[in-house]
Amino acid sequence: MSNMDLRELAVNALARNKKAALLAGGVAVLGFVGLGYKYLRKPEQLVRVGVVSKLLIHPLKSGKAMSVTLAECQQKGLKLGDLQDRHWLVVTEDGHMVTGRQQPGLVLVSLAAEGGQVCLNGPNMEELRFPFKQSDNAVINCRVFGEDIQGRDCGEESSRWLTRYLGVEITFRLVHYEPQMTARRPEESKPLHQQSEEVVYADIGPVMLLSESSVKDLNSKLEEEVTVERFRPNIVISDCEAFDEDSWEELQIGSVRLQRVMSCGRCTFTTVDPETGVMTRKEPLETLKSYRLCKPSEKHIYKSSPLFGQLHNVKKTGILQVGDVVYKISR
């Protein structure tokens, strides 16, 4: 074999070895990175923080709460059968929303669904029933907190019923949100820490969560106690300390995952008694303002509203039940 042949063999072997070395090095680096990622990535930890003691659905915004033992937790709120949280809304003829802030008597109106019909009930009123689906009715452009959202008009009978019940010189209409309609994005007008998902007629977040202990803490400062229903939560938590819920950024309840959006800033609606429909404009709001105002750095979000309860997005849908253990997710 000539010297030229030997040199060629040596060069080829060196090239092969270099390529193999580079390949081996690459695999080693990838393996190290993968191994590092595996051990550097913090695993999730589920920490038990409480138990679901009550589930409340408010089909009509500002209407009477419906207490349930089980509910679907969907992207746009709690649902049971045909009833979904805050999917019906009272509006004026020009489409502006009407809530318990303007008409406190709304808290005594219950809206139910059965056999393909919607049932409206209120004090000193005959029950009104009308079809759940009224596809021939007009779709109204509504204004909810200055933003546009649609609603299917529920007809003349429901309009007359509400107008007669509320007893003021204004015509009211009832609208219903349907799945094909475009929802609202409240974060467009709110400087939130976590962006809210789309919501229907709810204020900011699709799920509001509050602990029994927080209400107990408030009641210790009031002359007349209030119930948890006054604050219109969807999920009520027991077996925790007062205001623990303020620090729960991400929760697991059954198969459901919730992500905190912001605290719930409170207004004069808290001064409406859910049992009588009477608004005092004083308590418990004044007491809440004495010890539940936001930090100065958050005044651009909450202004002078006291904070009570937490608003959440639904990151993973599923079934919620009274008695479910609530876990805080930490990493």
C-alpha positions, 0 to 999 in steps of 0.5 A, spaced: 500 500 500 502 506 498 504 512 502 498 516 498 493 510 500 495 510 507 494 518 508 487 517 505 485 512 510 488 516 515 484 522 513 478 518 512 478 515 519 479 522 522 473 525 519 469 519 521 471 519 528 470 527 528 463 526 526 462 521 531 465 525 536 461 531 534 454 527 534 456 524 541 457 530 544 451 533 541 447 527 544 451 528 551 449 536 551 442 534 549 441 529 554 444 534 559 439 539 557 433 534 558 436 532 564 437 539 567 430 541 565 427 535 568 430 536 575 430 544 574 423 544 573 419 545 579 414 539 580 407 541 582 405 541 589 398 540 591 396 543 598 390 542 601 387 549 603 379 548 604 373 544 602 367 546 598 361 548 603 356 551 598 355 552 590 351 558 588 348 559 581 345 566 579 342 565 572 339 572 572 344 577 574 342 580 580 337 575 581 336 570 587 341 565 588 340 558 586 344 553 591 346 546 588 350 540 590 353 539 584 355 544 578 359 544 571 364 549 571 365 551 564 369 557 561 363 562 562 361 560 569 357 555 573 352 551 570 346 546 571 342 543 566 339 549 562 341 554 567 348 558 567 351 563 572 349 570 569 346 568 563 340 572 563 340 580 564 335 585 565 336 591 560 332 598 559 329 599 552 335 602 549 339 596 552 343 598 558 344 593 563 339 594 570 342 591 576 341 591 584 345 597 584 339 601 581 333 596 582 334 592 589 328 588 588 331 584 583 335 580 588 328 577 590 326 575 583 328 567 581 329 564 574 329 557 573 328 552 567 324 546 567 321 542 561 324 547 556 321 553 559 323 559 563 320 560 570 320 567 573 318 568 580 317 574 585 314 577 591 306 578 590 307 576 582 304 570 579 309 565 576 311 567 569 313 561 564 315 562 557 319 558 552 327 557 553 328 557 546 325 563 542 329 564 536 324 568 532 325 574 537 330 580 536 337 580 538 339 586 542 345 589 543 346 591 550 351 595 554 354 592 560 359 596 564 360 600 558 362 594 553 357 591 548 354 584 548 348 581 545 342 578 548 336 574 545 330 578 547 325 574 551 319 577 549 313 581 551 310 577 557 317 577 560 318 585 559 311 586 562 312 582 568 319 585 570 316 592 568 310 591 573 314 587 578 319 593 579 314 598 579 317 604 576 316 608 570 321 605 565 320 599 561 324 593 562 326 587 558 329 580 559 335 578 555 338 571 554 345 570 552 346 564 547 352 560 545 353 563 538 354 570 541 360 574 542 362 574 549 366 580 553 373 581 554 373 585 561 381 586 561 381 591 555 378 596 560 381 593 566 389 593 568 389 586 571 394 582 574 392 576 570 388 577 564 380 575 565 377 570 560 371 572 556 365 573 560 358 574 559 354 578 564 358 577 570 362 583 572 369 581 571 371 574 572 366 568 571 367 565 578 367 568 584 370 565 590 369 566 598 371 563 604 366 562 610 371 565 615 372 571 611 364 572 612 365 570 619 371 575 620 366 581 617 360 579 622 365 580 628 365 587 626 358 588 625 352 589 629 347 585 624 350 579 621 350 578 614 350 571 610 355 569 605 349 570 599 349 577 600 356 577 596 354 573 591 359 568 590 359 562 586 364 557 590 364 558 598 370 555 602 370 552 609 375 549 613 380 555 612 382 561 615 379 568 614 382 571 607 386 565 606 383 565 599 387 572 597 393 568 596 390 562 592 393 564 585 391 557 582 387 552 585 385 545 583 378 542 585 376 535 583 378 536 575 377 543 575 383 548 575 382 555 577 386 561 576 385 568 580 384 574 576 383 579 581 380 581 588 373 583 588 372 590 589 365 591 593 360 597 591 353 599 594 350 592 592 353 589 598 348 593 602 342 590 599 339 585 604 338 578 599 332 576 604 328 583 603 331 587 597 332 593 601 338 597 600 341 601 606 347 604 602 351 603 609 353 596 612 357 592 611 360 596 606 362 602 611 365 596 615 369 593 609 372 600 607 375 600 614 379 594 614 379 591 607 382 597 602 387 595 597 394 597 597 396 604 595 400 601 589 393 597 587 389 604 587 389 604 579 385 598 579 380 598 585 380 605 587 376 606 594 372 599 593 374 594 599 376 587 597 372 581 599 372 575 595 376 573 589 375 572 582 377 566 578 378 564 570 377 557 569 383 554 566 380 547 566 373 545 566 369 539 570 364 538 575 364 541 582 361 538 588 359 540 595 364 537 599 370 537 594 377 538 597 380 545 595 388 544 593 392 550 592 397 549 586 404 551 588 411 550 584 
